Amino acid sequence: MTDSIEHRNIVILGAGFGGIGLAIKLREAGFEDLALLERASDLGGTWQANTYPGCACDVPSQLYSYSFAPNPDWSRTYGRQPEILEYIRAVATEHDVVRHIRLDTEVLDARWDEERSHWLIETSRGPITADYFMAAAGIFAEAKYPDLPGLATFEGKAFHSLHWDHSHDLTGERVAVIGTGASAVQFIPEIQPKVGRLTVFQRSAPWIVPRMDRRTLGMERAVLRRIPLTQRLVRGTWYALIESFGLVGFVDNRFRHPFETLGRIQLRRQIRDPGLRAKVTPDYMIGCKRAIFSDAYLPALERDNVEVVTDGIAEVRPHSVVTRAGVEIPVDTIVFGTGFEPLAAAFEHITGRDGLSIAELYRKQPRTYLGTAVAGFPNFFCTLGPFGAAGNQSAVYMIESQIAYIVDALTTVRDRGARRVEVRATRQDAFVAEMHRRSAATVWLTGGCETYYTTPDGGNAGLYPGWSFEYRRRTQQFDSDAYEVSA
């Protein structure tokens, strides 16, 4: 029956930074028979999905971009969502991968067919088979909502930052923001001036450090454009600064003190009210969860129409939110800034040789080999899999390392005349054991907070516990001895 189904050599899930970068580098290596499946109506991944007010990257644009496609014309130090999305579109167009992208195409099921040695992929636009299947769906693809008693009875407007309702006017409204993660820190200063009353429900205070964002000067852009070396120097400088957070993360948590001092200075400088300052002072080590760069968040909290509530939520009523202290707060709109699920929904439906899905395996224990391959999943690779993401570096840097590794893997298999490649379970187990051993003393596990960095039992949920340049060395060349490669 599958003989009449469309077949491609390579199918890639997701058309964000990972998927587009993979397609570009695969084509450069001579792999032309490929398709990118994107469930949204536009490419861009998280940068087409997140459109909330103030949406921007928390990594400087010169670093949060492809090394092979530098952009000297970023308008700000930190790119904002529209500009980042336009950058991704421009790169995809310039490298002629747009023709490979199939928008509005959701992967409903993907199964390894052992008999035919290929992937059978069911999509919202029909089935397709592939010799190789690659997941570049990203780690911030699905909104996470809190389980709040009575939420279904709320009669006002409620939405998540990932699904911002731009048709809903917040002017003069009583707005409750639940959550104080990176997205909330960005949109709170944007909506504060227009709402009537803003109540911020904070479970734990984030560490806020200076962002120092600014518009770039025309002269700067001209220099970067005319002297490419200067752009490489700027990128290298930002790389070193961001990488230095590894000193806190996995070298020795005593290195946290200069960073915490920076955060406390920011807090004291921007919050004058001692009571509010006490509320928004973190009670855990910096780096235990993601530190956030912002110059606008803390001043917004001190405005007259803003209240920070730390009592926790007991229930939601039709027109209010009730705290655990019994205080009822009238609310017209609820905005969830509660982050993301750790896995894209598609991973529930990607099934390997043994009949288990990627999600089922990850729930038992996050596992991959180098964040790119999974034992039991032949001819399958991914970007930013467990232990392939870094807490102290640009995701794009890590993605580029993985892309180079994956392309080298497929090139090696092709050159050998083979058709099947699968990481050995013993090598994967050894890698995962190494990751947990190296994670034991990291601030992520010992810093005193709960975060998506950790599993429910307190283990490392998937951060690489080492320098990103070390990771790049490990992924610089496909280590075929870690794999079963066969015809």
N, C-alpha and C positions, 0 to 999 in steps of 0.2 A: 504493500500500500504506500510505503514511503517513497517509492520510485518516482512518483509524480509530484512530490513535494519539492519546492524550491530548495536548492542546496548552495551553501557558501563555505568557502574554506575556513573563514573566521567570522564569528558573530561576536560583537561587543555590546554589552549591556551598559547604557548610560552615555550621554553626550556632554559631559562636563569636562573639567580639566583632564581627568584620567582618560576617558574614552577618546577625546579628540587628540590628545597627545599620543595615545597608543596608535590610533589610525594613521597619524602623520608619520611616525617612526616605522610602522609596519610597511607603509607604502614605500618609504625610502629604502627599505630592505628588500623590496621586490614582491611584497605580498599585496596584491591588488584586489583579490576576490574577497571582499569583506563588506560587512553591513553593521552599522551602529543603530541599535534599537533604543529609542528614547520615548518614554511614556508621556512626556509633556509636549506642548505644542511649539516649543522652541528649544534650541540647544542652550547650553550654559550651566546645566546642573543646578547646584545650590544658588547660583547667581541669577538664574531666571526665576527660581521658586521664591526666594526671599526678596520681598519688595517693601518691607515695612519702613516707616519713616526713619531716616538716619542710617539705613543699612550700609555698612562699609566693612572693609577687611581690617582685621586687627594685626596684620603683618604688612610692613611697608611695601608699596606696589613694586618697587624695583626688585624686591625679592619674591613677591607673590606673583610671579609671571614666569613663562617658559624661558629657560636660559638660551634656547635656540631662536626665540622670537622676542628680543628685548624691545621695550617701548620707551623711547626717550621723552614722550609727550604726556606722561601722567600729569594731570592737573593739580594733584595734591600728593602729599607724602603717603597718605593712606587712601587707596582707591575706594570710591563709593560704588555701590551696586550697579548703577547704569553704565558707568565707565568700564568696570570690570567685565560686564556682560558684552559691551561693545568690543572690548579687546578680544574676548574669546571668539566672537563672531568673525572678527577681522582675521584672526589667525587661521580659523577653520576655512575661511574663504580663500585666503592667500595660498594655503597649502592644498587646496582642492579636495577637501574631505567632506564638504557639505553634501556632495552628490551621493555619498555613502550613508547619510543619516536618514533614518525613517522616523519621523515625528509621529506623535499620537499612537505609538506602538508599544503597548505594555506587555511585558513577559509574564504570562500566566502560569507557565510550567516549563521546566527545563530538566530533561532526564538523559542520563548517559545510557545509550543503547549498546550493551556489551556485545551482542551478536553482530551488529553492523559497525561497531567501533566508531560511533559518531554521536553527536548530541541531537536530540529531538526537542525542539523548542516550540511551545505553543504560545502564540501571541494574540493580542486583541484583533490583529489583522490577518490571522491565519498561521499555519504551521511553517516552520523552516528547519532544515537540518544543517549541521555544521561540523566540520572536522575538529575545530577548536572553538571553545566558548570562553569568553573573558568577561568578568564582572568589574565594572568601573562605576558602580552605583553610588559611591560616596558613603560617608558615615553620618551625614546630617540630612537625610532624605525624608524621614518620617517624624511628624510632630509628636511630642510626648505630652500627655495631659495628666494632671493629678486626679486621683480618685477622691472626689469631694462629695460627701453626703448632700443630697438635695440639689445637685447641679442640674439635673434634668428638669427641675421645677422652675429654674430661673427664666423670667419672662422678658428680660432685657436682651441686649446683643452680647454675644460671647464669641470670641475667635482667638486663634493662636497666631503668634507673630509670623509663623510660616505661611499662614493663610490670611494675611491682612485684608480686611474689608475696606477698600478705599472708597466705596460708595457710602460708607457710614460716617457721618459727620460727628466728631467728638466735641465740637465747640460747645462750651458751657455745661457739658455733661459731668456726672459723678462717675469717675472711672476707677475701677480696681485693677491694678496690675499684679498678677500673681507670678512670682519668680523674679530673681535679680541676677540672672545669668548674662552672658555677653550680649544677646539680642536686646534684652530689657534695658541694659545699661546704655544701649544706643538709642532706642526709641523713646525712653522716658524723657530725656531733655527736649526731644522734638515735640511731644504732645503736651508737655506741662504748661506751656504758655497759653494754650487754647482751651484746655478743659476747665470746668468749673471747680472740681475737687478731684484730687488724685490721691488714692490710697495705695501704697506700695506694700504688698505682703511679702516680707522677707523671711525666708527660712534660715539662711546663714549669710552673713555679710561677705561680699566678694572683696578680694584684695584689688584695689584700684591704684594704678601707677600712672605717672604722667604720659600722655600720648604725644604731645608736641606736634600735632598735625598742623599743616599750613598749606596754603596754595603755593605751588612752585612758580618761580619767576620765569618769564620768557627767555631771559638770558641763560638761566640754568638749562632749560630745555634745549636751547640752541647749542650749548656746549656739549651736552650729552649726545645730541644728534650728529654733530660734526666730528666729535672725538670719541669714538666708541670705547676707547680704553677707560675714559672717565666713568662711563656707565658700569663697566665691569668693576671698577674700584668702589663705586657707591654700593653696588650689589654685594660685593665682598665685605664691605664694612658692616652693612646691615646683617649679613649672614653671621659674622662674628659676634655681634651684639646679641642677636636672638639666641645663638648657640650657647652663649654664656649662661643662660638659664639652666643648662644642664648641670652646672656646678651645684645648684640647689637640688635639682631633681634626683640625680643618681650618684653624684660624687660624694658629697657630705652635706647634710642639712645645716651644718654650721655656716655654710656660705649664704644662708638665707638672710643673715642679719643686714647686710647692706641693702638688699632688695626690700626687706621689711621696713627699714628705716626710710627708704624712699617713699614707700606707701604711707607711712605714718606722717611724714612731712606733708605729703599731699593732703591727707585727711585733716591735719591740724590747720593747714593753710586755707582749705576750702570749706570746712564746717566750723563755724564759730560757736554754735550752741553745744555746750558740753553734754547735755542729755542726748541729743541726736547723734553726736559724735560717738558716744558710748554704744548706741544702738548699731551703728554701722562700722564698728571696729571688729575686724575678723578675730575669731578665737581659735584659729588653727594656723599652722605654718604656711607661709606663702609657697606656692608650688604644689601644695597638697591637692588643690584643684586649680583650674585655670585662672591665672592672674589676668586682669583686664586693663587695657590701656584706655584711659578716658580723662579728658579735662573738663567735661560738661556734666557728667552724671552727679557728682557730689554737690555742686552748687544748685542743681535742680531740686535736690531733696530738701534744701533749706528754704525754698520758696514758701510763701504764706499759704498757698493752696495745696500743699503736699503734706502727707502724713505717712511715716514709716511705721508699719505694724509688725511686731515680732512675736505676737502671742500664738500664732497659728490659727488655722481656720477650723471651726467646729462643724459648720454646715453652711450651705447656700440656700437662701429662701427666694421666693419669686422676685423680690425687689431689693434684696440686701445680702450681705455676707456677715455671718456671725462668728466672732472670734472665740477661742477656747476660754477666754476670760469672761465671755457672756456679753460682750459689746456688739450691738447690731449696727452695721454701717450701711446706710442706704447707697445703692449702686444702680446706675443705668446701663453700664457696659463693663464687661469683664474681658481683659486682654491677658492671655496666657503667655508668659515669657519663660516657660518651663522646660525649654530645651528640646532635645531630640531623642528618639529611640536609637539604640546603638547599632541596629541593623536595618538596612533597607528591606521593605516588605518582600521584594523579589527573592531574598535569600530563604524565605520559607518554602519556596517552590523550586529551588535548584537542588536536584537529587542526584547523588553519585552512584557508584557501582554497587554499594551495599544497601541501597534503598533509603538511606538517611539524607535529610536535607542539610544544607550548610547551617541553617539556623538551629536545627536540632543538635548538631555537633558543637556549635559555639555555646549553646546553653549548658551543655554538659561541662565543657571547658573551652575557652577561646583557644583556637589552635590553627596554625598555618605553618608553612616553612618559609621563612623570610618575609612573611606578610604577603606572599604571592601565589603559593601553591598549597593544595590540600590533599592529603593522602586519601585515597578512595575516590578521587575525582580526576579521572584521566583526562588529558587534553584540556585542562581547566586552569586558568590563571586569574588573579585579581589584583587590584591596586588597593592600598591602604587596608589590607587584611590585618587581623590581630598580629601584633608585634611588627607591623610595618608602618606604624604611625609614630611620630616623635612628639613629645610634649614640649620640646625646646627648639622647634624648627618649622619653617614654612612647609605646609603640606605639599606644595608644588615641588619642592626640592626632593621630598621622599617619593612622590609619584614619578618624577623623572628617573630616579634610581631604579624603581620597579619596572618602568617602561623599558629601559635599557636591558635589564635582566630578561624580561619576557621576550623581547625581540631577539636577543641572542639565543634564548632557548629554542624558539621556533626556527631560527636560522640553522642552528646545530642539528635539529631533528631533520630539517629539509635536506641539509647537505649530506647527512648519513643515509638518506633514502628511507628513513623510518616514518611511521605514521602515528605512533602512540608514545606519549610521555606521561609519567606519573611519579610524583615524589614518593620515595620509600618511607613507609610508616616509621621505621627505626630512626631515620634521619630527622623526620619531623618531630618525633618524640624527644630526641636529644636536643633539638633546637628549643622546643617549648620548655623543657627542663632547665636549659641554660637561662632562658628568659626569666623564669621564676626564681632561680637561684640568684641571679644578678639583681632582681627586683626587691629582694627581702628587706634591704635597709633603705630603700628609696623613700623620699618624702611622700610619694603617692600612697604608700602603704602605712607609713608611720606618722604622717603629719596631722592626724586627728580630725579628718573630715570624711564625708561621704560624697562620692562623685562617680561619674561614669568611667573614671580611670580604673575603678576597682570592681571586682565581681562581688556578689552577695556574701561569699565566704571570706572576703578580704584579700583576694589575690589580685594580681595584675590583670586587668581586662584586655590589655592588648597594646600598651605603649612599649616602644623599643627602649630598653634601659641602658642606653649608651649614646655616644656621639653620633650625629648624623653622618659625619665624614667616615666614621668607622663602618656604618651601615652601607654607605656607598661603596666602600672597598669590597664588602662582602657580596654586593650585588653587581659588581663591575663586569663579571664574567659568569656565564652559566656553568654551574658545577655539575656536569652530567653524571658524575659518580654518585650523586645524591638521588638519582632518578632511575626508574626502569624505562629505558628507551628501546622500543621494538617496532617491528614492521606491522 
